[in-house]
Structures are given as structure tokens and as C-alpha cells.
Amino acid sequence: MNEFEDAISKVNSDLLDIITYSHGHNLLINVEKTQPILIVSNNYIKRLSNEVQEINVNGIAVPFCKSVKNLGVIFDCTLSWDVHIRNVIKRGFQTLAQIRRLFNVMPKEIRKMVVETLIMPIFDYGNVLFTNLSSTSNLKLQRAQNSCIKIITGGRKSDHVTPL
């Protein structure tokens, strides 16, 4: 038995202990919401793809996921944060689109407060985790934040953000 198989059997054993404890306290484990993930480098993903066993929760096999959401942060198996960054930018622009039509009648100070209150927390949530953020993802986040500045100041899409 190699180390990976040994680790999986230990996880399955721990899950059995958790299920036993839960049943003893009238709690149920929701297997449908259970999402195991392997966090490894790209090299190991290719090597482990043939060896990957499934986690067993209450006798039900649960396959490993490529990305999981925990407390609003999307973790992918290599911790590249690309999926999470795309989701953050999408949510930020969706919120911005909902309030953008009102910006024409708002003074600049109110627009700034609205963006700081409603949009920036979306960008800031979980940002302490982005230790090895790729330059591409970092640039995407920066451009999304620059769009917010342009909306606050009334700048055009083609305007450079530094003077604003």
C-alpha cells in the first residue's frame, strides 16, 4: 500500500468516526454537500489521476472535486485562485451593473461611498489567501477595480485610471 492509499484509508477511517459521533448526537452528515479535494501541484495531479480513490462517507463514494467553495472562497486543486478570481470579478460587475443606472444622478461622493460599500468588499473578501496569485489574475482584479474608479469619477472606458 503506497502513501496515498494509506492517507485515503485514514481519511475514510476518520470520516467513519465522525459519522459515528454525529449519529450518537442525533446529527446527520449531508453527503450531497460533501466535496473532497486534493490540493497538489500540477505534476501530482497527472500522476495521481490514475490512483485516486474515492472518499467514503456513510458508505457512499464521494469523488474528488477540482474546485470547492468554502465560506465564499473557491479553492481549486492547485491553489491558483483563477476560478475564485473569475467569480469575484463576475459578482463585482453584476453588482455594479445593478447600481450603474443610478450613478448618473448621484454626486461623486455618493458614488464613491456606494462602490466602497457594495463593490469593494466583494474584491477584498478572502484576499489574504492570495499568496501566489498569478500576474494574469492580479491584472484582471486590477482592471476590475480600475473600472470602479472610472465609474466613480465618470471617466470613459478608454481613459487611463492614474489621473482619475
C-alpha positions as a LaTeX table, in Angstrom:
\begin{tabular}{lrrr}
\hline
Residue & $x$ (\AA) & $y$ (\AA) & $z$ (\AA) \\
\hline
Met1 & 0.00 & 0.00 & 0.00 \\
Asn2 & 1.54 & 3.31 & $-1.02$ \\
Glu3 & 1.36 & 6.54 & 0.98 \\
Phe4 & $-1.58$ & 7.91 & $-0.98$ \\
Glu5 & $-3.72$ & 4.81 & $-0.43$ \\
Asp6 & $-2.74$ & 4.86 & 3.24 \\
Ala7 & $-3.81$ & 8.52 & 3.53 \\
Ile8 & $-7.17$ & 7.78 & 1.87 \\
Ser9 & $-7.83$ & 4.86 & 4.22 \\
Lys10 & $-7.00$ & 7.09 & 7.22 \\
Val11 & $-9.39$ & 9.80 & 5.95 \\
Asn12 & $-12.12$ & 7.19 & 5.46 \\
Ser13 & $-11.47$ & 5.89 & 8.99 \\
Asp14 & $-11.70$ & 9.42 & 10.41 \\
Leu15 & $-14.91$ & 10.04 & 8.48 \\
Leu16 & $-16.39$ & 6.86 & 9.96 \\
Asp17 & $-15.50$ & 8.14 & 13.44 \\
Ile18 & $-17.15$ & 11.50 & 12.68 \\
Ile19 & $-20.29$ & 9.77 & 11.38 \\
Thr20 & $-20.46$ & 7.54 & 14.46 \\
Tyr21 & $-20.06$ & 10.55 & 16.74 \\
Ser22 & $-22.67$ & 12.51 & 14.77 \\
His23 & $-25.23$ & 9.72 & 14.93 \\
Gly24 & $-24.63$ & 9.45 & 18.67 \\
His25 & $-25.61$ & 13.12 & 19.00 \\
Asn26 & $-28.58$ & 12.99 & 16.59 \\
Leu27 & $-26.74$ & 14.83 & 13.82 \\
Leu28 & $-26.66$ & 13.88 & 10.15 \\
Ile29 & $-23.85$ & 14.30 & 7.67 \\
Asn30 & $-25.10$ & 15.69 & 4.35 \\
Val31 & $-23.24$ & 13.53 & 1.85 \\
Glu32 & $-24.62$ & 15.55 & $-1.07$ \\
Lys33 & $-22.72$ & 18.62 & 0.15 \\
Thr34 & $-19.51$ & 16.74 & 0.86 \\
Gln35 & $-16.76$ & 17.76 & $-1.55$ \\
Pro36 & $-13.27$ & 16.35 & $-1.02$ \\
Ile37 & $-10.39$ & 18.00 & $-2.84$ \\
Leu38 & $-6.74$ & 17.14 & $-3.33$ \\
Ile39 & $-4.52$ & 20.21 & $-3.15$ \\
Val40 & $-1.39$ & 19.32 & $-5.10$ \\
Ser41 & 0.87 & 20.69 & $-7.81$ \\
Asn42 & 0.09 & 20.23 & $-11.50$ \\
Asn43 & 2.67 & 17.43 & $-11.72$ \\
Tyr44 & 0.99 & 15.41 & $-9.00$ \\
Ile45 & $-2.47$ & 15.87 & $-10.50$ \\
Lys46 & $-1.33$ & 14.00 & $-13.59$ \\
Arg47 & 0.40 & 11.28 & $-11.57$ \\
Leu48 & $-2.46$ & 10.78 & $-9.12$ \\
Ser49 & $-5.24$ & 10.80 & $-11.71$ \\
Asn50 & $-4.88$ & 7.03 & $-12.17$ \\
Glu51 & $-4.50$ & 6.26 & $-8.46$ \\
Val52 & $-7.23$ & 8.45 & $-7.00$ \\
Gln53 & $-9.64$ & 6.53 & $-4.86$ \\
Glu54 & $-12.88$ & 7.94 & $-3.63$ \\
Ile55 & $-13.68$ & 9.07 & $-0.14$ \\
Asn56 & $-16.45$ & 7.05 & 1.54 \\
Val57 & $-19.00$ & 8.92 & 3.59 \\
Asn58 & $-21.63$ & 6.74 & 5.20 \\
Gly59 & $-20.95$ & 4.01 & 2.65 \\
Ile60 & $-21.41$ & 6.40 & $-0.28$ \\
Ala61 & $-18.43$ & 7.01 & $-2.55$ \\
Val62 & $-17.71$ & 10.72 & $-2.98$ \\
Pro63 & $-15.37$ & 11.61 & $-5.88$ \\
Phe64 & $-12.73$ & 14.30 & $-5.58$ \\
Cys65 & $-13.57$ & 17.74 & $-6.96$ \\
Lys66 & $-11.39$ & 20.09 & $-8.99$ \\
Ser67 & $-12.67$ & 23.08 & $-7.00$ \\
Val68 & $-14.72$ & 23.55 & $-3.84$ \\
Lys69 & $-16.37$ & 26.54 & $-2.21$ \\
Asn70 & $-15.81$ & 27.14 & 1.49 \\
Leu71 & $-17.13$ & 30.25 & 3.22 \\
Gly72 & $-17.46$ & 32.01 & $-0.12$ \\
Val73 & $-13.90$ & 31.32 & $-1.25$ \\
Ile74 & $-13.40$ & 28.92 & $-4.16$ \\
Phe75 & $-10.37$ & 26.68 & $-3.72$ \\
Asp76 & $-9.02$ & 24.81 & $-6.74$ \\
Cys77 & $-6.74$ & 21.80 & $-6.56$ \\
Thr78 & $-3.56$ & 23.79 & $-7.31$ \\
Leu79 & $-4.48$ & 26.91 & $-5.29$ \\
Ser80 & $-4.09$ & 29.05 & $-8.38$ \\
Trp81 & $-7.23$ & 31.07 & $-7.41$ \\
Asp82 & $-8.23$ & 31.50 & $-11.07$ \\
Val83 & $-11.76$ & 30.17 & $-10.53$ \\
His84 & $-12.25$ & 32.35 & $-7.47$ \\
Ile85 & $-10.94$ & 35.48 & $-9.20$ \\
Arg86 & $-13.30$ & 34.94 & $-12.16$ \\
Asn87 & $-16.19$ & 34.54 & $-9.71$ \\
Val88 & $-15.22$ & 37.67 & $-7.75$ \\
Ile89 & $-14.97$ & 39.79 & $-10.89$ \\
Lys90 & $-18.29$ & 38.45 & $-12.18$ \\
Arg91 & $-20.05$ & 39.21 & $-8.87$ \\
Gly92 & $-18.47$ & 42.66 & $-8.70$ \\
Phe93 & $-19.61$ & 43.58 & $-12.21$ \\
Gln94 & $-23.09$ & 42.14 & $-11.61$ \\
Thr95 & $-23.48$ & 44.34 & $-8.55$ \\
Leu96 & $-22.06$ & 47.29 & $-10.43$ \\
Ala97 & $-24.49$ & 46.76 & $-13.32$ \\
Gln98 & $-27.43$ & 46.84 & $-10.92$ \\
Ile99 & $-26.48$ & 50.23 & $-9.49$ \\
Arg100 & $-24.81$ & 51.82 & $-12.53$ \\
Arg101 & $-28.00$ & 53.32 & $-13.98$ \\
Leu102 & $-28.46$ & 55.33 & $-10.79$ \\
Phe103 & $-24.95$ & 56.79 & $-10.91$ \\
Asn104 & $-25.91$ & 59.49 & $-13.41$ \\
Val105 & $-28.00$ & 61.27 & $-10.77$ \\
Met106 & $-25.60$ & 60.72 & $-7.84$ \\
Pro107 & $-22.87$ & 63.11 & $-6.80$ \\
Lys108 & $-19.30$ & 61.82 & $-6.96$ \\
Glu109 & $-19.05$ & 61.41 & $-3.16$ \\
Ile110 & $-22.15$ & 59.20 & $-3.05$ \\
Arg111 & $-20.89$ & 57.09 & $-5.98$ \\
Lys112 & $-17.64$ & 56.60 & $-4.09$ \\
Met113 & $-19.47$ & 55.51 & $-0.94$ \\
Val114 & $-21.67$ & 53.11 & $-2.90$ \\
Val115 & $-18.67$ & 51.47 & $-4.58$ \\
Glu116 & $-16.72$ & 51.31 & $-1.30$ \\
Thr117 & $-19.71$ & 49.79 & 0.49 \\
Leu118 & $-21.12$ & 47.39 & $-2.09$ \\
Ile119 & $-18.37$ & 46.53 & $-4.59$ \\
Met120 & $-15.02$ & 46.68 & $-2.79$ \\
Pro121 & $-15.96$ & 44.12 & $-0.09$ \\
Ile122 & $-16.55$ & 41.63 & $-2.89$ \\
Phe123 & $-12.97$ & 42.19 & $-4.11$ \\
Asp124 & $-11.48$ & 42.26 & $-0.60$ \\
Tyr125 & $-13.15$ & 39.16 & 0.87 \\
Gly126 & $-10.60$ & 36.40 & 1.27 \\
Asn127 & $-7.77$ & 38.36 & $-0.33$ \\
Val128 & $-5.38$ & 37.35 & 2.45 \\
Leu129 & $-5.32$ & 33.87 & 0.86 \\
Phe130 & $-3.93$ & 35.08 & $-2.46$ \\
Thr131 & $-0.29$ & 34.43 & $-1.62$ \\
Asn132 & 0.79 & 33.16 & $-5.03$ \\
Leu133 & $-1.67$ & 34.96 & $-7.27$ \\
Ser134 & $-0.61$ & 34.78 & $-10.91$ \\
Ser135 & 0.17 & 38.01 & $-12.71$ \\
Thr136 & $-2.76$ & 37.34 & $-15.07$ \\
Ser137 & $-5.26$ & 37.03 & $-12.20$ \\
Asn138 & $-3.75$ & 40.02 & $-10.45$ \\
Leu139 & $-4.12$ & 42.09 & $-13.65$ \\
Lys140 & $-7.76$ & 41.01 & $-14.04$ \\
Leu141 & $-8.52$ & 42.10 & $-10.46$ \\
Gln142 & $-6.72$ & 45.40 & $-11.00$ \\
Arg143 & $-8.66$ & 46.13 & $-14.18$ \\
Ala144 & $-11.95$ & 45.38 & $-12.45$ \\
Gln145 & $-11.04$ & 47.77 & $-9.63$ \\
Asn146 & $-9.97$ & 50.38 & $-12.19$ \\
Ser147 & $-13.43$ & 50.10 & $-13.75$ \\
Cys148 & $-14.91$ & 51.01 & $-10.38$ \\
Ile149 & $-12.69$ & 54.10 & $-10.23$ \\
Lys150 & $-13.78$ & 55.14 & $-13.72$ \\
Ile151 & $-17.42$ & 54.80 & $-12.72$ \\
Ile152 & $-16.90$ & 56.87 & $-9.57$ \\
Thr153 & $-15.12$ & 59.66 & $-11.43$ \\
Gly154 & $-17.26$ & 59.49 & $-14.55$ \\
Gly155 & $-14.31$ & 58.52 & $-16.70$ \\
Arg156 & $-14.71$ & 56.79 & $-20.05$ \\
Lys157 & $-13.80$ & 53.16 & $-20.63$ \\
Ser158 & $-10.74$ & 54.17 & $-22.66$ \\
Asp159 & $-9.45$ & 56.69 & $-20.06$ \\
His160 & $-6.31$ & 55.86 & $-18.11$ \\
Val161 & $-7.07$ & 55.47 & $-14.41$ \\
Thr162 & $-3.98$ & 57.19 & $-12.91$ \\
Pro163 & $-5.12$ & 60.79 & $-13.43$ \\
Leu164 & $-8.59$ & 59.90 & $-12.18$ \\
\hline
\end{tabular}
